[in-house]
Amino acid sequence: MKRSASFAVGLVLLTVSACTPSTPSSETTSPTKPIASSESTSPTKPIATNTSSWYEYSSEAGKFTVLMPNKPEEKSEDKKTDVATVKMNVAISEFNDSAYFASYADFPEKFPDAEIEPRLNEAMKGIVGGLKGKVTTSKESKLGTASCRDFEASGKIQAIDALFKGRICLNENRRFYQMFVLAPATKFSNTDVDRFLNSFKINP
């Protein structure tokens, strides 16, 4: 199933990033720190969870922290949007055939308040639609002063049923954050996914 996870990573990068050559990342990150895990596998769901250690991924440039199952791989690519070409900075952690994504991108100018929710909604549809998935739940939320959209979706990786769950936020009306997990339905761990999403913090 490892092939499926790698294939999923490629699909998502094509969706959230430009199809242009990668550029070296100028991202400055602090050393990852192992976090002891107290999570255990639910007896009603025989799905493996990361019971060893998690890493606190911290992006100084992106001003955020998040817990990931293991040390992520970082990528930085240019993405052409309807507004401007922006640099998409992505950190990817793979565990148990699941792909955990944490990314941010800065737009040159602030979006008007009236555009925030439509932009978040379109970003969600872009991720899920790019993977030929279907949104099953979606709701507005807040993370500090940032406006967010939490969502769940289903689809397929190759011919395998897959589940998505994530959070997209727009901070200070110009910085987009995208945190989400993609995994085969039989390997999707709500325990790990919720731990990842709930740990996401935007730093001052």
SEDRENVO-858094 format. One line per 5 residues: number of its first residue (from 1); for each residue x, y, z of N, C-alpha, C. Coordinates in nm, 4 decimals, always signed. Layout:
N
NUM	X Y Z X Y Z X Y Z  ... $
END
This chain:
204
1	+0.0826 -0.1216 +0.0000 +0.0000 +0.0000 +0.0000 +0.0856 +0.1261 +0.0000  +0.2166 +0.1102 +0.0236 +0.3061 +0.2254 +0.0240 +0.2997 +0.2990 -0.1082  +0.2848 +0.2221 -0.2180 +0.2749 +0.2826 -0.3491 +0.1563 +0.3768 -0.3572  +0.0450 +0.3378 -0.2931 -0.0751 +0.4211 -0.2928 -0.0504 +0.5530 -0.2215  +0.0198 +0.5487 -0.1079 +0.0493 +0.6703 -0.0331 +0.1366 +0.7634 -0.1148 $
6	+0.2392 +0.7094 -0.1796 +0.3279 +0.7914 -0.2613 +0.2524 +0.8503 -0.3798  +0.1646 +0.7711 -0.4390 +0.0844 +0.8197 -0.5502 -0.0063 +0.9329 -0.5039  -0.0618 +0.9187 -0.3833 -0.1486 +1.0223 -0.3271 -0.0708 +1.1506 -0.3059  +0.0524 +1.1382 -0.2569 +0.1361 +1.2571 -0.2372 +0.1547 +1.3301 -0.3686  +0.1833 +1.2549 -0.4737 +0.2024 +1.3170 -0.6042 +0.0775 +1.3865 -0.6532 $
11	-0.0385 +1.3248 -0.6347 -0.1640 +1.3841 -0.6778 -0.1916 +1.5146 -0.6047  -0.1716 +1.5141 -0.4744 -0.2010 +1.6330 -0.3960 -0.1057 +1.7456 -0.4318  +0.0206 +1.7144 -0.4535 +0.1165 +1.8184 -0.4911 +0.0779 +1.8809 -0.6247  +0.0230 +1.8011 -0.7143 -0.0228 +1.8565 -0.8410 -0.1441 +1.9461 -0.8205  -0.2215 +1.9167 -0.7173 -0.3409 +1.9948 -0.6896 -0.3096 +2.1247 -0.6175 $
16	-0.2288 +2.1185 -0.5119 -0.2037 +2.2370 -0.4300 -0.0794 +2.3137 -0.4736  -0.0016 +2.2563 -0.5656 +0.1190 +2.3241 -0.6100 +0.1173 +2.3403 -0.7603  +0.2017 +2.4260 -0.8107 +0.2112 +2.4459 -0.9544 +0.2847 +2.3290 -1.0168  +0.2598 +2.3075 -1.1445 +0.3290 +2.1998 -1.2150 +0.4601 +2.2496 -1.2738  +0.5212 +2.3459 -1.2094 +0.6489 +2.3992 -1.2527 +0.7596 +2.3336 -1.1728 $
21	+0.8853 +2.3403 -1.2207 +0.9948 +2.2769 -1.1467 +1.0047 +2.3301 -1.0055  +1.0421 +2.2431 -0.9135 +1.0570 +2.2835 -0.7746 +1.1719 +2.3810 -0.7607  +1.1569 +2.4730 -0.6659 +1.2641 +2.5657 -0.6362 +1.3149 +2.5358 -0.4974  +1.4437 +2.5561 -0.4722 +1.4967 +2.5286 -0.3382 +1.4213 +2.6085 -0.2342  +1.3905 +2.5441 -0.1243 +1.3138 +2.6109 -0.0195 +1.4022 +2.7033 +0.0615 $
26	+1.3514 +2.8253 +0.0858 +1.4223 +2.9193 +0.1715 +1.3661 +2.9137 +0.3125  +1.2811 +2.8134 +0.3351 +1.2146 +2.7953 +0.4634 +1.3160 +2.7721 +0.5732  +1.3027 +2.8432 +0.6833 +1.3869 +2.8209 +0.8001 +1.3032 +2.7550 +0.9067  +1.3406 +2.6342 +0.9428 +1.2615 +2.5617 +1.0421 +1.3486 +2.5292 +1.1613  +1.2875 +2.5267 +1.2770 +1.3618 +2.4886 +1.3958 +1.3725 +2.3381 +1.3995 $
31	+1.4717 +2.2831 +1.4689 +1.4882 +2.1377 +1.4740 +1.3614 +2.0706 +1.5239  +1.3262 +1.9606 +1.4588 +1.2072 +1.8882 +1.5022 +1.2343 +1.8240 +1.6361  +1.1295 +1.8156 +1.7171 +1.1452 +1.7624 +1.8509 +1.0521 +1.6444 +1.8704  +1.1031 +1.5303 +1.9182 +1.0166 +1.4149 +1.9410 +0.9189 +1.4420 +2.0538  +0.7945 +1.4078 +2.0310 +0.6901 +1.4259 +2.1307 +0.6380 +1.2880 +2.1694 $
36	+0.6417 +1.2568 +2.2950 +0.5935 +1.1267 +2.3396 +0.4449 +1.1156 +2.3146  +0.4012 +1.0014 +2.2686 +0.2600 +0.9810 +2.2377 +0.1908 +0.9021 +2.3469  +0.0688 +0.9462 +2.3808 -0.0113 +0.8725 +2.4777 -0.1308 +0.8091 +2.4094  -0.1333 +0.8188 +2.2737 -0.2462 +0.7646 +2.1997 -0.2345 +0.6129 +2.1892  -0.3464 +0.5456 +2.1836 -0.3475 +0.4020 +2.1621 -0.4553 +0.3691 +2.0613 $
41	-0.4415 +0.2546 +1.9965 -0.5380 +0.2153 +1.8952 -0.6720 +0.1815 +1.9590  -0.7783 +0.2337 +1.9001 -0.9114 +0.2040 +1.9511 -0.9425 +0.0561 +1.9319  -0.9975 -0.0110 +2.0318 -1.0261 -0.1541 +2.0183 -1.1321 -0.1829 +1.9140  -1.2133 -0.0830 +1.8772 -1.3179 -0.1055 +1.7777 -1.2691 -0.0764 +1.6371  -1.1473 -0.0210 +1.6242 -1.0911 +0.0092 +1.4936 -0.9493 -0.0457 +1.4856 $
46	-0.9314 -0.1592 +1.4180 -0.7979 -0.2189 +1.4090 -0.7099 -0.1433 +1.3104  -0.6867 -0.0142 +1.3388 -0.6045 +0.0697 +1.2532 -0.4811 +0.1120 +1.3313  -0.3652 +0.0961 +1.2690 -0.2403 +0.1306 +1.3369 -0.2319 +0.2804 +1.3606  -0.1893 +0.3184 +1.4805 -0.1624 +0.4587 +1.5101 -0.0164 +0.4710 +1.5479  +0.0344 +0.5923 +1.5426 +0.1732 +0.6151 +1.5773 +0.1855 +0.6202 +1.7296 $
51	+0.2264 +0.5097 +1.7887 +0.2328 +0.5014 +1.9340 +0.3740 +0.5260 +1.9873  +0.4678 +0.5587 +1.8989 +0.6054 +0.5809 +1.9437 +0.6277 +0.7279 +1.9746  +0.6478 +0.8084 +1.8755 +0.6724 +0.9503 +1.9006 +0.6271 +1.0341 +1.7816  +0.5908 +1.1569 +1.8112 +0.5549 +1.2521 +1.7073 +0.6589 +1.3637 +1.7078  +0.6592 +1.4418 +1.6013 +0.7529 +1.5532 +1.5912 +0.6780 +1.6854 +1.5878 $
56	+0.7303 +1.7795 +1.6602 +0.6740 +1.9144 +1.6551 +0.7437 +1.9891 +1.5426  +0.6710 +2.0058 +1.4337 +0.7253 +2.0780 +1.3188 +0.6967 +2.2266 +1.3383  +0.7999 +2.3078 +1.3294 +0.7859 +2.4511 +1.3511 +0.8425 +2.5261 +1.2321  +0.7607 +2.6117 +1.1718 +0.8037 +2.6943 +1.0596 +0.8187 +2.8384 +1.1067  +0.9424 +2.8855 +1.1085 +0.9670 +3.0235 +1.1496 +0.9114 +3.1209 +1.0473 $
61	+0.9342 +3.0918 +0.9197 +0.8849 +3.1807 +0.8139 +0.7327 +3.1774 +0.8045  +0.6746 +3.0571 +0.8212 +0.5296 +3.0428 +0.8119 +0.4571 +3.0768 +0.9400  +0.5325 +3.0918 +1.0488 +0.4756 +3.1277 +1.1785 +0.3668 +3.0291 +1.2230  +0.4014 +2.8989 +1.2205 +0.3067 +2.8005 +1.2699 +0.3811 +2.6783 +1.3228  +0.3129 +2.6020 +1.4053 +0.3634 +2.4742 +1.4539 +0.2536 +2.3703 +1.4397 $
66	+0.2943 +2.2453 +1.4238 +0.1984 +2.1365 +1.4126 +0.2710 +2.0062 +1.4456  +0.2002 +1.9114 +1.5061 +0.2567 +1.7804 +1.5336 +0.2367 +1.6904 +1.4125  +0.3422 +1.6161 +1.3749 +0.3350 +1.5248 +1.2609 +0.3881 +1.3888 +1.3046  +0.3420 +1.2809 +1.2403 +0.3818 +1.1468 +1.2826 +0.5336 +1.1229 +1.2807  +0.6035 +1.1869 +1.1876 +0.7479 +1.1751 +1.1800 +0.8041 +1.2990 +1.1105 $
71	+0.9334 +1.3046 +1.0979 +0.9965 +1.4213 +1.0381 +0.9503 +1.4369 +0.8934  +0.8941 +1.5523 +0.8587 +0.8394 +1.5701 +0.7238 +0.9450 +1.6058 +0.6197  +0.9098 +1.5818 +0.4967 +0.9901 +1.6267 +0.3828 +0.9359 +1.7627 +0.3396  +1.0239 +1.8569 +0.3137 +0.9819 +1.9922 +0.2755 +0.9976 +2.0144 +0.1257  +0.9007 +2.0820 +0.0690 +0.9044 +2.1184 -0.0721 +0.8598 +2.2627 -0.0859 $
76	+0.9079 +2.3284 -0.1899 +0.8664 +2.4657 -0.2174 +0.8527 +2.4821 -0.3680  +0.7329 +2.5215 -0.4115 +0.7066 +2.5371 -0.5540 +0.6255 +2.6632 -0.5794  +0.6406 +2.7176 -0.6985 +0.5601 +2.8327 -0.7378 +0.4246 +2.7852 -0.7873  +0.3211 +2.8589 -0.7487 +0.1844 +2.8260 -0.7916 +0.1209 +2.9490 -0.8544  +0.0722 +2.9327 -0.9756 +0.0064 +3.0426 -1.0444 -0.1414 +3.0421 -1.0088 $
81	-0.1902 +3.1533 -0.9553 -0.3311 +3.1647 -0.9175 -0.3963 +3.2758 -0.9988  -0.5253 +3.2961 -0.9770 -0.5955 +3.4023 -1.0486 -0.5566 +3.5405 -0.9981  -0.4867 +3.5452 -0.8845 -0.4466 +3.6724 -0.8255 -0.3000 +3.7044 -0.8539  -0.2136 +3.6050 -0.8294 -0.0700 +3.6251 -0.8478 -0.0002 +3.4899 -0.8408  +0.1266 +3.4861 -0.8769 +0.2069 +3.3664 -0.8592 +0.2643 +3.3697 -0.7183 $
86	+0.2360 +3.2665 -0.6412 +0.2796 +3.2618 -0.5017 +0.3660 +3.1382 -0.4795  +0.4464 +3.1418 -0.3759 +0.5286 +3.0266 -0.3408 +0.4536 +2.9412 -0.2400  +0.4316 +2.8149 -0.2764 +0.3650 +2.7192 -0.1882 +0.4714 +2.6401 -0.1143  +0.4761 +2.6550 +0.0174 +0.5704 +2.5834 +0.1016 +0.4984 +2.4668 +0.1675  +0.5449 +2.3454 +0.1424 +0.4745 +2.2257 +0.1869 +0.5657 +2.1358 +0.2694 $
91	+0.5116 +2.0823 +0.3781 +0.5798 +1.9805 +0.4588 +0.4925 +1.8554 +0.4554  +0.5510 +1.7407 +0.4214 +0.4749 +1.6167 +0.4042 +0.5326 +1.5074 +0.4934  +0.4466 +1.4455 +0.5720 +0.4863 +1.3351 +0.6593 +0.4009 +1.2136 +0.6230  +0.4653 +1.1004 +0.5959 +0.3937 +0.9782 +0.5603 +0.4030 +0.8764 +0.6731  +0.2886 +0.8173 +0.7068 +0.2846 +0.7139 +0.8106 +0.1666 +0.6214 +0.7852 $
96	+0.1903 +0.4907 +0.7891 +0.0843 +0.3909 +0.7756 +0.0009 +0.4142 +0.6496  +0.0695 +0.4396 +0.5372 +0.0053 +0.4637 +0.4072 -0.0785 +0.5912 +0.4047  -0.0611 +0.6766 +0.5049 -0.1339 +0.8031 +0.5125 -0.0378 +0.9183 +0.4882  -0.0863 +1.0234 +0.4229 -0.0034 +1.1400 +0.3935 -0.0582 +1.2612 +0.4688  +0.0283 +1.3225 +0.5499 -0.0071 +1.4404 +0.6295 +0.0574 +1.5630 +0.5648 $
101	-0.0248 +1.6626 +0.5313 +0.0229 +1.7808 +0.4609 +0.0053 +1.9063 +0.5459  +0.1106 +1.9861 +0.5507 +0.1047 +2.1174 +0.6165 +0.1679 +2.2174 +0.5203  +0.0922 +2.3178 +0.4803 +0.1457 +2.4128 +0.3835 +0.0977 +2.5550 +0.4110  +0.1709 +2.6497 +0.3549 +0.1275 +2.7887 +0.3616 +0.1746 +2.8616 +0.2364  +0.1044 +2.9689 +0.2046 +0.1400 +3.0540 +0.0911 +0.0947 +3.1960 +0.1210 $
106	+0.1781 +3.2924 +0.0877 +0.1458 +3.4335 +0.1099 +0.1047 +3.5007 -0.0206  -0.0071 +3.5712 -0.0163 -0.0504 +3.6498 -0.1307 +0.0000 +3.7931 -0.1144  +0.0279 +3.8604 -0.2254 +0.0888 +3.9934 -0.2168 +0.0010 +4.0995 -0.1505  -0.1299 +4.0850 -0.1611 -0.2209 +4.1830 -0.1022 -0.3303 +4.1128 -0.0234  -0.3876 +4.1838 +0.0708 -0.4943 +4.1279 +0.1522 -0.6221 +4.1131 +0.0706 $
111	-0.6960 +4.0071 +0.0995 -0.8266 +3.9882 +0.0382 -0.9304 +4.0688 +0.1165  -1.0281 +4.1267 +0.0490 -1.1373 +4.1949 +0.1204 -1.2100 +4.0953 +0.2107  -1.2639 +4.1436 +0.3197 -1.3344 +4.0562 +0.4132 -1.4434 +3.9738 +0.3453  -1.5113 +4.0344 +0.2487 -1.6215 +3.9660 +0.1811 -1.5739 +3.8464 +0.0981  -1.4450 +3.8402 +0.0675 -1.3921 +3.7315 -0.0152 -1.3354 +3.6156 +0.0664 $
116	-1.3225 +3.6323 +0.1967 -1.2538 +3.5316 +0.2769 -1.3225 +3.3957 +0.2699  -1.4510 +3.3886 +0.3036 -1.5205 +3.2593 +0.3036 -1.5282 +3.1980 +0.1641  -1.5591 +3.2777 +0.0594 -1.5575 +3.2188 -0.0754 -1.4207 +3.1638 -0.1137  -1.3131 +3.2314 -0.0732 -1.1780 +3.1840 -0.1047 -1.1482 +3.0526 -0.0327  -1.1873 +3.0444 +0.0931 -1.1657 +2.9215 +0.1690 -1.2451 +2.8064 +0.1082 $
121	-1.3666 +2.8345 +0.0681 -1.4526 +2.7333 +0.0085 -1.3944 +2.6834 -0.1234  -1.3441 +2.7751 -0.2047 -1.2857 +2.7377 -0.3338 -1.1575 +2.6574 -0.3141  -1.0786 +2.6945 -0.2129 -0.9557 +2.6198 -0.1841 -0.9887 +2.4760 -0.1457  -1.0928 +2.4587 -0.0629 -1.1361 +2.3246 -0.0234 -1.1814 +2.2453 -0.1456  -1.2636 +2.3065 -0.2288 -1.3135 +2.2375 -0.3482 -1.1997 +2.2035 -0.4433 $
126	-1.0986 +2.2907 -0.4485 -0.9855 +2.2654 -0.5362 -0.9070 +2.1425 -0.4946  -0.8839 +2.1287 -0.3642 -0.8104 +2.0127 -0.3123 -0.8892 +1.8840 -0.3368  -1.0144 +1.8843 -0.2939 -1.0970 +1.7637 -0.3045 -1.1303 +1.7322 -0.4502  -1.1659 +1.8341 -0.5264 -1.2004 +1.8129 -0.6664 -1.0822 +1.7682 -0.7494  -0.9641 +1.8189 -0.7153 -0.8445 +1.7801 -0.7888 -0.8128 +1.6330 -0.7710 $
131	-0.8626 +1.5747 -0.6641 -0.8434 +1.4327 -0.6371 -0.9697 +1.3527 -0.6692  -1.0629 +1.4180 -0.7391 -1.1881 +1.3543 -0.7798 -1.2650 +1.3005 -0.6593  -1.2612 +1.3789 -0.5525 -1.3324 +1.3403 -0.4319 -1.4616 +1.4174 -0.4154  -1.5317 +1.3895 -0.3060 -1.6591 +1.4547 -0.2760 -1.6594 +1.4992 -0.1305  -1.6913 +1.6261 -0.1079 -1.6983 +1.6788 +0.0281 -1.8183 +1.6181 +0.1002 $
136	-1.7941 +1.5631 +0.2199 -1.9032 +1.5036 +0.2969 -1.9478 +1.5947 +0.4115  -1.8551 +1.6685 +0.4720 -1.8903 +1.7673 +0.5738 -1.8004 +1.8892 +0.5568  -1.8559 +2.0055 +0.5902 -1.7797 +2.1295 +0.5788 -1.8406 +2.2327 +0.6728  -1.7547 +2.3037 +0.7461 -1.8059 +2.4062 +0.8356 -1.7018 +2.5165 +0.8560  -1.7528 +2.6362 +0.8867 -1.6652 +2.7494 +0.9153 -1.6151 +2.7372 +1.0593 $
141	-1.4929 +2.7867 +1.0830 -1.4380 +2.7855 +1.2179 -1.3367 +2.8981 +1.2315  -1.2845 +2.9133 +1.3509 -1.1851 +3.0165 +1.3793 -1.0652 +2.9542 +1.4495  -0.9471 +3.0063 +1.4210 -0.8266 +2.9708 +1.4931 -0.7612 +3.1027 +1.5319  -0.7884 +3.1463 +1.6540 -0.7492 +3.2815 +1.6924 -0.8295 +3.3803 +1.6102  -0.7603 +3.4682 +1.5389 -0.8291 +3.5640 +1.4520 -0.8405 +3.5155 +1.3080 $
146	-0.7806 +3.4000 +1.2790 -0.7838 +3.3466 +1.1423 -0.9174 +3.2796 +1.1128  -0.9682 +3.3036 +0.9936 -1.0906 +3.2369 +0.9483 -1.0520 +3.1037 +0.8856  -1.1280 +2.9980 +0.9186 -1.0931 +2.8639 +0.8713 -1.2152 +2.7907 +0.8168  -1.1869 +2.6853 +0.7431 -1.2913 +2.5925 +0.6993 -1.2424 +2.4513 +0.7278  -1.3196 +2.3778 +0.8076 -1.2892 +2.2388 +0.8383 -1.3727 +2.1503 +0.7471 $
151	-1.3119 +2.0439 +0.6958 -1.3871 +1.9608 +0.6014 -1.3459 +1.8145 +0.6104  -1.4355 +1.7301 +0.5630 -1.4087 +1.5880 +0.5444 -1.4576 +1.5511 +0.4056  -1.3915 +1.4562 +0.3432 -1.4285 +1.4183 +0.2067 -1.3917 +1.2730 +0.1821  -1.4459 +1.2187 +0.0751 -1.4140 +1.0819 +0.0352 -1.3831 +1.0800 -0.1132  -1.3090 +0.9796 -0.1555 -1.2721 +0.9683 -0.2961 -1.1979 +0.8390 -0.3181 $
156	-1.1085 +0.8383 -0.4160 -1.0311 +0.7185 -0.4461 -0.8858 +0.7541 -0.4747  -0.7955 +0.6649 -0.4327 -0.6553 +0.6705 -0.4710 -0.6347 +0.5507 -0.5612  -0.6118 +0.5766 -0.6906 -0.6150 +0.4694 -0.7879 -0.7535 +0.4058 -0.7781  -0.7634 +0.2789 -0.7440 -0.8957 +0.2157 -0.7313 -0.9322 +0.1916 -0.5856  -0.8583 +0.2538 -0.4940 -0.8767 +0.2303 -0.3515 -0.9601 +0.3414 -0.2890 $
161	-1.0611 +0.3052 -0.2110 -1.1410 +0.4053 -0.1404 -1.0526 +0.4833 -0.0442  -1.0670 +0.6160 -0.0463 -0.9824 +0.7012 +0.0375 -1.0657 +0.8042 +0.1119  -1.0120 +0.8527 +0.2235 -1.0762 +0.9559 +0.3037 -0.9820 +1.0749 +0.3181  -1.0394 +1.1939 +0.3271 -0.9654 +1.3178 +0.3466 -1.0231 +1.3878 +0.4695  -0.9386 +1.4588 +0.5397 -0.9865 +1.5431 +0.6477 -0.8878 +1.6570 +0.6640 $
166	-0.9397 +1.7806 +0.6768 -0.8456 +1.8905 +0.6852 -0.9021 +2.0206 +0.7352  -0.8134 +2.1177 +0.7429 -0.8473 +2.2535 +0.7846 -0.7713 +2.3514 +0.6968  -0.8432 +2.4489 +0.6421 -0.7825 +2.5547 +0.5613 -0.8105 +2.6868 +0.6307  -0.7070 +2.7684 +0.6503 -0.7237 +2.8959 +0.7200 -0.6636 +3.0105 +0.6399  -0.7219 +3.1267 +0.6567 -0.6685 +3.2494 +0.5973 -0.6413 +3.3456 +0.7116 $
171	-0.5131 +3.3744 +0.7324 -0.4724 +3.4602 +0.8434 -0.4332 +3.5984 +0.7919  -0.4803 +3.7004 +0.8620 -0.4527 +3.8399 +0.8258 -0.4929 +3.8694 +0.6808  -0.5909 +3.7948 +0.6327 -0.6509 +3.8143 +0.4997 -0.5545 +3.7920 +0.3825  -0.4351 +3.7317 +0.4083 -0.3429 +3.7126 +0.2964 -0.2590 +3.5854 +0.3041  -0.2480 +3.5237 +0.4197 -0.1685 +3.4001 +0.4290 -0.2604 +3.2797 +0.4404 $
176	-0.2514 +3.1902 +0.3409 -0.3299 +3.0678 +0.3393 -0.2531 +2.9552 +0.4064  -0.3201 +2.8846 +0.4979 -0.2661 +2.7631 +0.5575 -0.3539 +2.6460 +0.5142  -0.2920 +2.5345 +0.4792 -0.3662 +2.4139 +0.4446 -0.3086 +2.2966 +0.5230  -0.3907 +2.2375 +0.6091 -0.3525 +2.1216 +0.6892 -0.4525 +2.0105 +0.6588  -0.4078 +1.9005 +0.6039 -0.5016 +1.7919 +0.5782 -0.4303 +1.6589 +0.5657 $
181	-0.5101 +1.5526 +0.5763 -0.4595 +1.4161 +0.5694 -0.5371 +1.3400 +0.4632  -0.4652 +1.2585 +0.3875 -0.5247 +1.1734 +0.2853 -0.4780 +1.0309 +0.3116  -0.5725 +0.9358 +0.3167 -0.5357 +0.7973 +0.3458 -0.6389 +0.7004 +0.2894  -0.5970 +0.5767 +0.2599 -0.6946 +0.4732 +0.2235 -0.7960 +0.4591 +0.3371  -0.9200 +0.4349 +0.3046 -1.0254 +0.4281 +0.4059 -0.9945 +0.3237 +0.5141 $
186	-0.9301 +0.2141 +0.4743 -0.9011 +0.1080 +0.5709 -0.7849 +0.1438 +0.6633  -0.7099 +0.2491 +0.6304 -0.5941 +0.2886 +0.7116 -0.6156 +0.4238 +0.7801  -0.7313 +0.4850 +0.7581 -0.7562 +0.6179 +0.8125 -0.7744 +0.6117 +0.9639  -0.6889 +0.6820 +1.0378 -0.6945 +0.6820 +1.1842 -0.7430 +0.8177 +1.2340  -0.8668 +0.8232 +1.2811 -0.9198 +0.9491 +1.3338 -0.8378 +0.9993 +1.4519 $
191	-0.7835 +0.9052 +1.5303 -0.7017 +0.9439 +1.6454 -0.5812 +1.0253 +1.6010  -0.5073 +0.9736 +1.5026 -0.3882 +1.0429 +1.4540 -0.4240 +1.1693 +1.3765  -0.5267 +1.1607 +1.2941 -0.5656 +1.2758 +1.2129 -0.6102 +1.3924 +1.3006  -0.6925 +1.3634 +1.4016 -0.7385 +1.4690 +1.4915 -0.6230 +1.5253 +1.5734  -0.5306 +1.4408 +1.6107 -0.4147 +1.4901 +1.6851 -0.3358 +1.5898 +1.6003 $
196	-0.3179 +1.5564 +1.4748 -0.2482 +1.6442 +1.3810 -0.3221 +1.7772 +1.3648  -0.4495 +1.7715 +1.3324 -0.5260 +1.8934 +1.3048 -0.5425 +1.9796 +1.4301  -0.5672 +1.9183 +1.5434 -0.5878 +1.9935 +1.6663 -0.4600 +2.0559 +1.7203  -0.3451 +2.0062 +1.6747 -0.2172 +2.0610 +1.7221 -0.1737 +2.1844 +1.6433  -0.2384 +2.2100 +1.5311 -0.2002 +2.3230 +1.4456 -0.2211 +2.4553 +1.5186 $
201	-0.1128 +2.5323 +1.5303 -0.1181 +2.6617 +1.5954 -0.0505 +2.7666 +1.5077  -0.1124 +2.8836 +1.5004 -0.0529 +2.9970 +1.4302 +0.0184 +3.0838 +1.5337  +0.1457 +3.1071 +1.5110 +0.2253 +3.1837 +1.6064 +0.2212 +3.3326 +1.5752  +0.2343 +3.4184 +1.6782 +0.2313 +3.5634 +1.6556 +0.3562 +3.6094 +1.5794 $
END
